[in-house]
């Protein structure tokens, strides 16, 4: 028997053994991985995360642009609990989940409020971007690439227990704060 024939027979024998070991009665053990906050699934770690105000679904070329949502920020936990460079106080649960079915090379997220607010964004890859006062302006803005998946978005306030009405706009193009109207007063 030649060497290549012996290898072929060995491969077939190994294949038969694997099939026999994986029959219904003798199924191979299933490996189950538990996800924790420190080890999110790289594919879409926040796809089932709760949010206070809902999910914003976006795809490339979305319309209207900007897409505007609103809510009330609530200072429950320090924003630095999400990332050491983030300022202010945020709710324990994200205000919104941004579900993107396409990647964005550059997406603008702008917060507008009559009060001082900040933005904290945890992207699908787990990286965090935050902004308090963009370029000396009171309205925070995050401008970043966003991979496919779900991002968590918090709107923060300067102090624990504080609240603020806000609107958040999402845009693919460069735009001014005035494109996102201020929220109504309480």
HELIX and SHEET records of a PDB file:
HELIX    1   1 UNK A    3  UNK A   21  1                                  19    
HELIX    2   2 UNK A   79  UNK A   81  5                                   3    
HELIX    3   3 UNK A  134  UNK A  136  5                                   3    
HELIX    4   4 UNK A  177  UNK A  179  5                                   3    
SHEET    1   A 5 UNK A  55  UNK A  58  0                                        
SHEET    2   A 5 UNK A  96  UNK A 100  1                                        
SHEET    3   A 5 UNK A 149  UNK A 157 -1                                        
SHEET    4   A 5 UNK A 117  UNK A 122 -1                                        
SHEET    5   A 5 UNK A 128  UNK A 131 -1                                        
SHEET    1   B 4 UNK A  67  UNK A  74  0                                        
SHEET    2   B 4 UNK A 163  UNK A 171 -1                                        
SHEET    3   B 4 UNK A 104  UNK A 112 -1                                        
SHEET    4   B 4 UNK A 141  UNK A 146 -1                                        
SHEET    1   C 2 UNK A  77  UNK A  78  0                                        
SHEET    2   C 2 UNK A  89  UNK A  90 -1                                        
END                                                                             
